[in-house]
Amino acid sequence: MKRIVAYVLQAIGLLSLLVLLLGGTALYFAGRWLVLDEPPAKADFIVLLAGDLSRPLYGADLYRQGHATRIAVSHPAPQPQTENLRKLGIHLPRQDEQFREVLRRKGVPANAVSVFGDGNLSTVQEAETLREFLGGRSARLLIVTSPYHTRRVKIVFTRLLPQ
């Protein structure tokens, strides 16, 4: 009886170790799977999704390299902390205004920049409002987002903007 219990415990231990190794390996490669590393191509629009200020910096570089002649900037919903600051009388520029200022200072003319959406809350909403902004026209898009969002963004935009 003791031998059977010992074998069962050893088997459970080996299975647990195997699950940990396989799970760790899967997590390691899942992070790499999320990142699509595609070189930028010529486009009709460089699209800056809401996020940190690295996006307009990179978008301006793409513009100056001639990848597109127009930049579309998402107008996201304000962050809760921004609203709390406004209640205190502190008025910070909206994110799309910050993006436009970065683009201007990096040499992108104001007439090359357009804002789409009005309070976008998600990537799906950004794709929907960009579709409205394009008015059904077919367009090649160069979308700027965070590296770990690239696969999800491609899936969302391919489904909502197949043209």
C-alpha positions as CSV (number, residue, x, y, z in Angstrom):
1,M,0.0,0.0,0.0
2,K,2.8,2.4,0.9
3,R,4.5,1.6,-2.4
4,I,1.3,2.6,-4.4
5,V,1.0,5.8,-2.5
6,A,4.7,6.6,-3.2
7,Y,4.2,5.9,-6.9
8,V,1.1,8.1,-7.0
9,L,2.9,10.9,-5.3
10,Q,5.9,10.6,-7.6
11,A,3.5,10.6,-10.6
12,I,1.7,13.7,-9.3
13,G,5.1,15.4,-8.7
14,L,6.3,14.6,-12.2
15,L,3.1,15.8,-13.8
16,S,3.2,19.0,-11.8
17,L,6.8,19.6,-12.9
18,L,5.8,18.9,-16.5
19,V,2.9,21.3,-16.3
20,L,5.1,24.0,-14.8
21,L,7.7,23.6,-17.6
22,L,5.1,23.5,-20.4
23,G,3.2,26.5,-18.9
24,G,6.4,28.6,-18.5
25,T,7.4,27.8,-22.0
26,A,4.0,28.7,-23.3
27,L,4.0,32.0,-21.5
28,Y,7.5,32.8,-22.8
29,F,6.4,32.3,-26.4
30,A,3.0,33.9,-25.9
31,G,4.7,37.3,-25.3
32,R,6.6,36.9,-28.5
33,W,3.4,35.8,-30.3
34,L,1.7,39.1,-29.4
35,V,4.3,41.1,-31.2
36,L,4.1,41.4,-35.0
37,D,7.3,42.8,-36.3
38,E,6.4,44.0,-39.8
39,P,8.5,46.7,-41.5
40,P,6.6,49.9,-42.3
41,A,5.2,50.2,-45.8
42,K,3.8,53.0,-47.9
43,A,0.3,54.0,-46.7
44,D,-2.4,56.5,-47.2
45,F,-2.6,57.3,-43.5
46,I,-0.3,56.8,-40.5
47,V,-2.8,56.1,-37.7
48,L,-1.8,56.9,-34.1
49,L,-3.9,55.0,-31.6
50,A,-4.3,56.3,-28.1
51,G,-1.4,55.6,-25.8
52,D,1.8,57.0,-24.6
53,L,3.8,59.8,-26.3
54,S,6.2,57.4,-28.0
55,R,3.4,57.0,-30.6
56,P,3.5,60.5,-32.1
57,L,7.3,60.5,-31.9
58,Y,7.4,57.4,-34.0
59,G,4.5,58.5,-36.2
60,A,6.4,61.8,-37.0
61,D,9.5,59.8,-38.0
62,L,7.4,57.6,-40.3
63,Y,5.9,60.7,-41.8
64,R,9.3,62.4,-42.4
65,Q,10.5,59.1,-44.0
66,G,7.7,59.5,-46.5
67,H,5.6,56.5,-45.5
68,A,2.4,58.6,-45.8
69,T,1.3,62.2,-46.4
70,R,-1.5,62.1,-43.8
71,I,-1.6,61.3,-40.1
72,A,-4.9,60.3,-38.3
73,V,-4.8,60.8,-34.5
74,S,-7.3,59.0,-32.2
75,H,-9.3,61.2,-29.8
76,P,-9.6,59.0,-26.7
77,A,-11.9,59.5,-23.8
78,P,-10.2,61.5,-21.0
79,Q,-8.6,59.5,-18.2
80,P,-10.3,59.6,-14.8
81,Q,-7.3,61.4,-13.2
82,T,-7.5,64.1,-15.8
83,E,-11.1,64.8,-14.9
84,N,-10.2,64.9,-11.2
85,L,-7.4,67.4,-12.0
86,R,-9.9,69.6,-13.9
87,K,-12.1,69.7,-10.9
88,L,-9.1,71.1,-9.0
89,G,-8.7,73.8,-11.7
90,I,-5.7,72.1,-13.4
91,H,-6.3,71.9,-17.1
92,L,-4.0,69.5,-19.0
93,P,-4.2,69.2,-22.8
94,R,-6.2,66.3,-24.2
95,Q,-4.1,63.4,-25.4
96,D,-4.9,64.2,-29.1
97,E,-3.7,67.8,-28.5
98,Q,-0.5,66.5,-26.9
99,F,0.0,64.2,-29.9
100,R,-0.6,67.0,-32.4
101,E,1.9,69.2,-30.5
102,V,4.6,66.5,-30.6
103,L,3.9,66.0,-34.3
104,R,4.2,69.8,-34.9
105,R,7.5,70.0,-33.1
106,K,8.8,67.1,-35.0
107,G,8.1,68.9,-38.3
108,V,4.7,67.5,-39.4
109,P,2.6,70.4,-40.8
110,A,-0.8,70.9,-39.0
111,N,-2.7,70.4,-42.3
112,A,-1.3,66.9,-42.6
113,V,-2.9,65.8,-39.2
114,S,-6.6,64.9,-38.7
115,V,-8.3,63.7,-35.5
116,F,-10.8,60.9,-35.6
117,G,-13.4,59.8,-33.0
118,D,-14.8,61.6,-30.0
119,G,-13.9,59.8,-26.8
120,N,-12.7,56.4,-28.1
121,L,-12.6,53.9,-25.2
122,S,-11.1,50.9,-26.9
123,T,-9.2,49.6,-30.0
124,V,-12.5,48.3,-31.4
125,Q,-14.0,51.8,-31.0
126,E,-11.0,53.4,-32.6
127,A,-11.4,51.1,-35.6
128,E,-15.1,51.8,-35.8
129,T,-14.6,55.6,-35.7
130,L,-11.7,55.4,-38.1
131,R,-14.0,53.6,-40.5
132,E,-16.5,56.5,-40.2
133,F,-13.7,59.0,-40.6
134,L,-12.7,57.3,-43.9
135,G,-16.3,57.3,-45.1
136,G,-16.2,53.9,-46.6
137,R,-13.1,54.7,-48.8
138,S,-10.5,52.1,-49.1
139,A,-7.2,53.1,-47.6
140,R,-3.8,51.6,-46.7
141,L,-3.1,52.2,-43.0
142,L,0.1,52.2,-41.1
143,I,-1.0,51.8,-37.5
144,V,1.2,52.9,-34.7
145,T,0.6,51.2,-31.4
146,S,2.6,49.4,-28.6
147,P,4.6,46.4,-29.8
148,Y,2.6,44.0,-27.6
149,H,-0.6,45.3,-29.0
150,T,0.3,44.7,-32.7
151,R,-1.3,41.3,-33.2
152,R,-4.5,42.3,-31.5
153,V,-4.7,45.6,-33.4
154,K,-4.2,43.7,-36.7
155,I,-7.0,41.3,-35.9
156,V,-9.4,44.1,-34.9
157,F,-8.6,46.3,-37.8
158,T,-8.7,43.5,-40.4
159,R,-12.1,42.5,-39.2
160,L,-13.6,46.0,-39.0
161,L,-11.8,47.6,-41.9
162,P,-11.4,44.7,-44.4
163,Q,-11.0,47.2,-47.3
